[in-house]
Structure formats: structure tokens, C-alpha cells
Amino acid sequence: ISSKRSSSFKRAIANGQRALPRDVLLDETGLGIYKRFVRYVAYEILPCEMDRRWYFYQHRTCPPPVFMAAVTLTQIIVFLCYGARLNKWVLQTYHPEYMKSPLVYHPGHRARAWRFLTYMFMHVGLEQLGFNALLQLMIGVPLEMVHGILRISFLYLAGVLAGSLTVSITDMRAPLVGGSGGVYALCSAHLANVVMNWAGMRCPYKLLRMVL
């Protein structure tokens, strides 16, 4: 993903569409909180200083990275609603009413096509929800800021769909809940980005981030 976007950056700069300041981004002073975050994302995702400067000066707040934030917020709201309704906050799948939800995926309900995707809004308990939400915000938001909502939403939903299709093939009796399929897709994209651009990455603890 990063290599394709990097090429577009280089072509735009080569064509003279914008004259960029020559200063290194880390030397920029007087930045607000959001611009500091944009600079962090540039060093987190992009492999060379030219790409980082291009992204930093071209970045616009509109449209914001709303997809990952909206998905995470919806997951939290759905979990809270079912938790209050069932009076159960861990291992919700053991409650008989939980499995009657129209959002849960089960291979026996394959005819209800929306379930192939909507199961991502349901979670077993606080641990699964917290882990998925944390990774979606830590990895998904920076990726969405750089690569755009269309690419990242397609990537995330493809991971979710792959999860339900895999369960349909491997275990015809198992229900499926959680956004882990989409999270795995985001982690795979992040891992590929770090490995392909290892030499140029300047984000701190990049070895630890690759392992995680």
C-alpha cells in the first residue's frame, strides 16, 4: 500500500505541483496538537522524508478519518446495549438471548447475507472489545489518514468477510462474533508496511511494533 502512495507523492513533487520547504519535519516548531499528530502519522507510515513532508503539507482535515472511529464507536454502543439488556458483560455468547441477535453470524443462517458483515459489531466480552478497539484506533486511524477511507474500509471489510467465509467452511456449527477479522487485516497491512519500508522508517520502537 505504502509503495503505491509513495510513487504518487514522488510524481506530484517531480511535476512541480507544490514546492515543499526543505526543513526536516522534526525541526518544525509551534505546531498544534493535531499537526503534531499528523507529523507522527507521517513518520509512522511513510518511508522517506520527501513523502513525509509532502503528506504533512498536503494533509487536510476534511474528510477526517471517520471510518475506523465510526466502526469502533458502533461496536462500543452495541456492546453496551446488549450488556445492559442481558445484564452480562463477559462471555455474552453463553446467554441464550444473545445468540438470537440478528447481527450474530452462524453458518446455519447463511441466507441472511448481512450477517457475513454485521457480526463485527458484536463481541464476547470486554476483553475482546477492548483489544479490538485499541488496535483499530492505533493502527487503523493512521493507515486511514494516509491511504484514505476507501482503501482502509475495503481492507477492513474484506478481513471481516474472510472471517465469516472461513468459519462457513471450517466449522458449520460455530457462531462468530467480533471484529477480529478486520483487525487482522489491518495488522497485516501494518506489518507489510513496516517490512517493505524498514530501512526508511523512523518511528520509535519499530521492531517492537512489527512483533506486536
LUMLO-657375 format. One line per 3 residues: number of its first residue (from 1); their letters; for each residue x, y, z of C-alpha. Coordinates in Angstrom, 2 decimals. Example, Ala and Ser with C-alpha at 12.3 -4.5 7.8 and 13.67 -1.06 7.14 Angstrom:
<nodes>
1	AS	12.30:-4.50:7.80 ~ 13.67:-1.06:7.14 $
</nodes>
This chain:
<nodes>
1	ISS	0.00:0.00:0.00 ~ 2.68:2.44:1.04 ~ 4.76:1.93:-2.08 $
4	KRS	1.87:2.83:-4.37 ~ 1.10:6.01:-2.46 ~ 4.79:6.85:-2.28 $
7	SSF	5.05:6.76:-6.07 ~ 2.17:9.22:-6.41 ~ 3.88:11.55:-3.96 $
10	KRA	7.11:11.45:-5.93 ~ 5.38:12.05:-9.27 ~ 3.49:15.02:-7.86 $
13	IAN	6.66:16.56:-6.49 ~ 8.56:15.88:-9.71 ~ 5.83:17.61:-11.72 $
16	GQR	6.22:20.72:-9.61 ~ 2.68:20.73:-8.23 ~ 3.94:22.08:-4.93 $
19	ALP	7.24:23.49:-3.70 ~ 7.94:21.97:-0.33 ~ 10.03:23.52:2.43 $
22	RDV	13.43:21.89:2.73 ~ 13.42:21.67:6.52 ~ 13.14:18.30:8.22 $
25	LLD	9.71:17.85:9.77 ~ 11.17:17.10:13.17 ~ 12.59:20.63:13.19 $
28	ETG	9.14:22.21:12.81 ~ 8.16:24.27:15.85 ~ 4.97:25.90:17.05 $
31	LGI	2.72:23.07:15.87 ~ -0.68:22.45:17.37 ~ -1.78:19.12:18.80 $
34	YKR	-3.41:17.93:15.58 ~ -0.45:18.89:13.37 ~ 1.85:17.10:15.78 $
37	FVR	-0.31:14.02:15.36 ~ -0.16:14.39:11.56 ~ 3.63:14.55:11.79 $
40	YVA	3.63:11.45:13.98 ~ 1.50:9.61:11.40 ~ 3.86:10.70:8.63 $
43	YEI	6.84:9.18:10.44 ~ 4.78:6.16:11.45 ~ 3.62:5.19:7.96 $
46	LPC	5.75:6.81:5.26 ~ 9.26:5.60:4.40 ~ 11.23:8.70:3.34 $
49	EMD	11.49:12.36:4.28 ~ 10.20:13.62:0.93 ~ 6.99:11.61:1.30 $
52	RRW	6.58:12.74:4.88 ~ 6.93:16.43:4.02 ~ 4.54:16.07:1.09 $
55	YFY	1.94:14.38:3.25 ~ 2.38:16.84:6.12 ~ 1.91:19.96:4.00 $
58	QHR	-0.82:18.49:1.78 ~ -2.86:16.95:4.58 ~ -6.36:18.34:5.07 $
61	TCP	-8.70:17.74:7.98 ~ -11.60:17.13:5.59 ~ -12.50:14.37:5.21 $
64	PPV	-11.35:13.19:8.64 ~ -10.53:9.51:9.31 ~ -14.11:8.70:10.24 $
67	FMA	-14.40:5.05:9.20 ~ -12.35:3.41:11.94 ~ -13.71:5.80:14.55 $
70	AVT	-17.30:5.12:13.47 ~ -16.83:1.34:13.47 ~ -15.22:1.40:16.91 $
73	LTQ	-17.90:3.67:18.36 ~ -20.67:1.49:16.93 ~ -19.08:-1.63:18.40 $
76	IIV	-18.92:0.00:21.83 ~ -22.54:1.17:21.66 ~ -23.80:-2.26:20.55 $
79	FLC	-21.83:-3.96:23.31 ~ -23.18:-1.60:25.97 ~ -26.75:-2.08:24.73 $
82	YGA	-26.52:-5.88:24.85 ~ -24.65:-5.79:28.15 ~ -27.38:-3.70:29.76 $
85	RLN	-30.12:-5.79:28.18 ~ -28.64:-9.14:29.23 ~ -27.03:-7.87:32.44 $
88	KWV	-23.89:-9.71:31.36 ~ -20.55:-8.12:30.45 ~ -18.31:-11.16:29.92 $
91	LQT	-18.90:-14.29:27.85 ~ -22.13:-12.87:26.47 ~ -22.32:-15.67:23.90 $
94	YHP	-23.37:-18.07:26.66 ~ -26.61:-16.17:27.16 ~ -29.40:-17.75:25.06 $
97	EYM	-30.85:-14.38:24.09 ~ -27.50:-13.19:22.76 ~ -27.42:-15.78:20.01 $
100	KSP	-30.85:-14.67:18.81 ~ -29.44:-11.32:17.75 ~ -29.87:-10.53:14.02 $
103	LVY	-26.22:-9.39:13.96 ~ -24.51:-12.62:15.03 ~ -23.15:-14.80:12.23 $
106	HPG	-23.87:-18.52:12.19 ~ -23.28:-20.85:9.23 ~ -26.85:-22.05:9.63 $
109	HRA	-28.08:-18.55:8.75 ~ -26.04:-18.04:5.59 ~ -29.16:-17.00:3.69 $
112	RAW	-29.23:-13.81:5.77 ~ -26.35:-12.25:3.90 ~ -25.98:-9.19:6.13 $
115	RFL	-24.71:-11.44:8.93 ~ -21.48:-12.04:6.99 ~ -20.51:-8.48:7.97 $
118	TYM	-22.67:-7.38:10.90 ~ -21.13:-9.87:13.31 ~ -18.20:-7.44:13.57 $
121	FMH	-20.35:-5.22:15.81 ~ -20.87:-7.99:18.40 ~ -18.26:-9.05:20.96 $
124	VGL	-17.91:-11.81:23.52 ~ -16.87:-9.54:26.36 ~ -14.92:-6.51:27.49 $
127	EQL	-11.55:-8.12:26.77 ~ -12.25:-8.81:23.12 ~ -13.90:-5.44:22.59 $
130	GFN	-11.09:-3.54:24.30 ~ -8.36:-5.34:22.38 ~ -10.04:-4.85:19.00 $
133	ALL	-10.92:-1.22:19.67 ~ -7.37:-0.42:20.76 ~ -5.81:-1.93:17.63 $
136	QLM	-8.39:-0.35:15.34 ~ -7.56:3.10:16.68 ~ -3.79:2.62:17.00 $
139	IGV	-3.27:1.02:13.58 ~ -6.42:1.74:11.59 ~ -6.61:5.51:12.10 $
142	PLE	-3.02:6.26:10.94 ~ -3.46:3.96:7.94 ~ -6.76:5.64:7.06 $
145	MVH	-5.23:9.11:7.36 ~ -2.51:8.25:4.84 ~ -4.24:5.84:2.46 $
148	GIL	-7.79:7.15:2.60 ~ -11.16:5.87:3.72 ~ -11.89:3.81:0.60 $
151	RIS	-8.78:1.65:0.77 ~ -8.90:1.07:4.51 ~ -12.65:0.42:4.65 $
154	FLY	-12.30:-2.10:1.82 ~ -9.36:-3.73:3.60 ~ -11.18:-3.93:6.93 $
157	LAG	-14.45:-5.25:5.50 ~ -12.56:-7.77:3.38 ~ -10.98:-9.12:6.56 $
160	VLA	-14.39:-9.34:8.25 ~ -15.88:-11.13:5.26 ~ -12.92:-13.51:5.09 $
163	GSL	-13.53:-14.43:8.72 ~ -17.17:-15.39:8.21 ~ -16.41:-17.28:5.00 $
166	TVS	-13.64:-19.22:6.73 ~ -15.96:-20.25:9.56 ~ -18.56:-21.33:6.99 $
169	ITD	-16.03:-23.74:5.52 ~ -14.20:-24.98:8.61 ~ -16.92:-25.26:11.27 $
172	MRA	-20.58:-25.38:10.31 ~ -21.74:-25.27:13.93 ~ -19.73:-22.35:15.31 $
175	PLV	-21.26:-18.88:15.71 ~ -18.99:-15.93:15.06 ~ -18.79:-12.51:16.73 $
178	GGS	-16.20:-9.75:16.95 ~ -14.25:-7.53:14.59 ~ -11.09:-9.62:14.81 $
181	GGV	-11.12:-10.43:11.09 ~ -10.90:-6.75:10.22 ~ -8.26:-6.18:12.89 $
184	YAL	-6.12:-8.99:11.45 ~ -6.37:-7.34:8.04 ~ -5.21:-4.01:9.49 $
187	CSA	-2.33:-5.70:11.31 ~ -1.30:-7.45:8.10 ~ -1.26:-4.14:6.22 $
190	HLA	0.75:-2.52:9.00 ~ 3.22:-5.41:9.09 ~ 3.66:-5.28:5.32 $
193	NVV	4.23:-1.52:5.51 ~ 6.91:-1.87:8.20 ~ 8.71:-4.75:6.47 $
196	MNW	8.71:-3.19:2.99 ~ 9.85:0.21:4.25 ~ 12.06:-0.93:7.12 $
199	AGM	15.17:0.95:6.05 ~ 13.40:4.29:5.79 ~ 11.09:4.03:8.79 $
202	RCP	11.90:6.39:11.64 ~ 9.06:5.58:14.02 ~ 10.26:4.67:17.53 $
205	YKL	10.37:1.03:18.60 ~ 9.69:-0.19:15.07 ~ 10.97:-3.69:15.87 $
208	LRM	8.54:-3.93:18.78 ~ 5.72:-2.60:16.62 ~ 6.44:-5.20:13.94 $
211	VL	6.36:-8.00:16.52 ~ 3.12:-6.72:18.04 $
</nodes>
